[in-house]
Amino acid sequence: MKNFDEKLEKLEEIADAIKRSDISLEDALKYFEEGINLAKGMEKELEKIEGKIQILMNSPAKPEEKPELDLFSGLEG
């Protein structure tokens, strides 16, 4: 999966699949495991973004200087 939005969409699909009344226990467990793994990866991505935001918020940047943190690096794939 390429980006955070696609991962979130996949997680929503998994949640919908688990809620179906006709799903087998084995399939529900498989989806649940996939969803947990996906959510953990997304949480790590959010923590990285939050750390970069904290750096930006706490660094005294001069108007002529632009911080180069490549804020969205690592969000793909």
C-alpha positions as CSV (number, residue, x, y, z in Angstrom):
1,M,0.0,0.0,0.0
2,K,1.3,3.3,-1.0
3,N,0.1,5.9,1.5
4,F,-1.6,6.5,4.8
5,D,-5.1,7.2,3.2
6,E,-5.0,3.9,1.4
7,K,-4.0,2.1,4.6
8,L,-6.9,3.7,6.4
9,E,-9.3,2.7,3.7
10,K,-8.1,-0.9,3.9
11,L,-8.5,-0.8,7.7
12,E,-12.1,0.4,7.3
13,E,-12.8,-2.4,4.8
14,I,-11.4,-4.9,7.3
15,A,-13.6,-3.5,10.0
16,D,-16.7,-3.8,7.8
17,A,-15.8,-7.4,6.8
18,I,-15.5,-8.4,10.5
19,K,-18.9,-6.9,11.3
20,R,-20.7,-9.1,8.7
21,S,-23.0,-11.7,10.2
22,D,-22.0,-14.4,7.6
23,I,-18.3,-14.3,8.3
24,S,-16.6,-17.5,9.7
25,L,-14.6,-17.4,12.8
26,E,-11.5,-18.3,10.9
27,D,-12.0,-15.4,8.4
28,A,-12.8,-13.0,11.2
29,L,-9.6,-13.9,13.0
30,K,-7.6,-13.5,9.8
31,Y,-9.1,-10.1,9.2
32,F,-8.6,-9.1,12.8
33,E,-4.9,-10.1,12.7
34,E,-4.4,-8.2,9.4
35,G,-6.2,-5.1,10.9
36,I,-4.0,-5.1,14.0
37,N,-0.8,-5.3,12.0
38,L,-2.0,-2.5,9.7
39,A,-3.0,-0.3,12.6
40,K,0.3,-0.8,14.4
41,G,2.2,0.2,11.2
42,M,0.0,3.3,10.9
43,E,0.5,4.2,14.5
44,K,4.3,4.2,13.9
45,E,3.9,6.5,10.9
46,L,1.8,8.9,13.0
47,E,4.4,8.9,15.8
48,K,7.1,9.8,13.2
49,I,5.0,12.7,11.9
50,E,4.2,13.9,15.4
51,G,7.9,13.9,16.2
52,K,8.7,16.0,13.1
53,I,5.9,18.4,14.0
54,Q,7.3,18.8,17.5
55,I,10.7,19.6,16.0
56,L,9.1,22.3,13.8
57,M,7.0,23.7,16.6
58,N,10.0,24.0,19.0
59,S,12.7,25.2,16.7
60,P,13.2,28.9,16.5
61,A,13.3,29.4,12.7
62,K,14.4,32.7,11.2
63,P,12.0,34.0,8.6
64,E,14.6,33.6,5.8
65,E,15.3,30.0,6.9
66,K,13.1,27.1,6.0
67,P,13.4,23.9,7.9
68,E,14.2,20.9,5.7
69,L,12.7,17.9,7.4
70,D,11.0,16.3,4.4
71,L,7.9,15.9,6.5
72,F,6.2,13.3,4.4
73,S,9.2,11.0,3.7
74,G,8.6,7.4,4.7
75,L,4.8,7.6,4.3
76,E,4.9,5.7,1.0
77,G,4.9,2.0,1.1
